[in-house]
Amino acid sequence: MPRAVAILLCFTLAASPVHALRCAPPDAAAMYRHAAASEHRHVIVRGAFLRDGPDRPLPVETEGDTPVPYFFDALFYGDIASRVGFHTPAELEVTVAVACMSIWCGTPPEDGQEVLAFLRIDDNRDYYLEVEPCPTTLMSAPTRDDLEQITDCMAERRCSAP
């Protein structure tokens, strides 16, 4: 009987919120495929964000310990991707929306930190960075291989992890 209690306790602890969220490591090709499968249009950028306003809560209801999702305005500066690389300089006003699930929220980019990001574009040509608890639109400190992978995906050469 004590063994059964110990096994039950292990399963209970494994199902706690601390262990419940499992995210795959950020992968440039997987991020590209995720954006390509979306119904929304995206632009891929490499550069940095500067916060341009305070956090504002999104008007949604949450339950229990779930934090309230929020958004803030930011300025992006860097380069836009194309089939030949990241060679188009850009400064864009972006709304950064941070989503939450259970007790976890996405981690927005730090000011000035180099990132690879997939920005959603709406019909008014407004840009949004949607940051979820598991990174599907944002990668910190992308490597040369990550950037080349995006270029390969856009040029329809190879779009899988190296």
N, C-alpha and C positions, 0 to 999 in steps of 0.2 A: 504493500500500500504506500509506504513512503516514496518508493520509486515513481509510482504513478503521480503522486502529488508533485514531485520534483519535475517530471516531464510536463505536467500541466502548467506549472509555474514558468518553465522555459518558454512554452508556447505563448503564454500570456504576456511575458516580457517582450518576446519577439514581435508581438502584434501591437505593442504600444506605439504611440506617435513617434517616438524617438527613432524607431526602426522601420516605420511604415513607408516613408518616401525614399524611393531609390531612383536616382537619375543616372542615365548613361553619361559617360564623359563627353564633353563637347567635341563634336566632330564636324568639320567644315562641310564635307560632302552630305552628311545626314541633315545638317541645317539647310543646305541648298535644296535637297529633295523635299524637306518639310515645307519650305516656302513655295516651291514649284507646285506642290500638291494642293496648296491653299486656293480658295476661291478669290482671294485678294491679290492685288498687284503689290510687288515689293521692289525695292531698290537695295542693292548690297553696297555697303560702305565700309571703309577702313579709316579710322581716325579717332577723334576724341569728342567728348561731350562736355559742355559747361552748363551747370544748372543755372536757370534764369528765372527762378521763382520758387515759392514755398510748396511743400506737399499740400495737395488738396484731396480730400477723400472722394472716392467715386460714390455716387448715390445708389448703393446696393445694400441689401440687408444681409447680415451675416449671422451665423448661429454659433453659440457656445464660445469657444476660445479663438475662433477664426478672426484674424486681424482684418481690418477694413482695407480693401484695395485702395490705392491712391494714384495720383498722377502729378506731374510737374512739367513745367516748360524747360527746355534746354536748347542750347545752340550746338549744332554739330559742325565740326570743321575737319576736313580730311579729303578723301578721294572716293569717287563712285566707281564701281567695278564695271568692266565691259569684257568682251571676249578676248581682249588683248591685255587685260590687267587692270590695275587700279591707277589710272592716269588722268582722270577728270577731276580737277579740284572743285570742291563744293563747300558752301556754308549754308546750312539749312536750319530753319526753326523746326523743332521736333517736340511733340508731346510724348513724354515717357510715361507709360501706364504700367504700374506694378500690380500684378495679379497675386492673389493669395489662395491657398488651398489648405484646408484644415488649419494647422498652426504655422505653415510655411508661406513665405512670400518670396517673390523674385528678388534678385539683388541687382539694383540698377548700377550702371557704370559710375565709377568715381570720376570726379572732375579731372580732366586732363589725361586719364588713363587710355592708352591705345587699345582699341577694340575692333572687332569685326562684327558688324550689325546688319540685320535684315529689317529695313524700315518698310512698314506698310504705307501705301499711298491711297488716299481716298479720292473720290471724284472731284474734289475741290483742289487737288494737288497739295493737300496737307499731309505731313509726315508723322508717323507714329512708331515708337519703339515699344513693343509689347513684351514686357519682361515677366516671364512665368517662373514658378518655383524650380522647374527643371529647364535648363537653358536650351531654347530652340531658336532664339533670334539674336543671341549675344554671346560673343566669345572674347574673353580678356586676353590681352597679349598674344594675338595670332602670330604664328610662325610663318616663315617664307613658304613652307610646305602647305600650310592652311590657305594662304592667299593664292598659291598656284593651283590648289585643288578647286577653289572657286572659279578661277579662270578656265580650268579644264571643264568643269561642269557647264559653265556658260557657253563654251565653244563646242559642247556636245562631244568632247573627246573621251573623257573617262570621268565618272562621277561616283566613285566609291573610295573608301579609305585607302591610302597608299599602303 
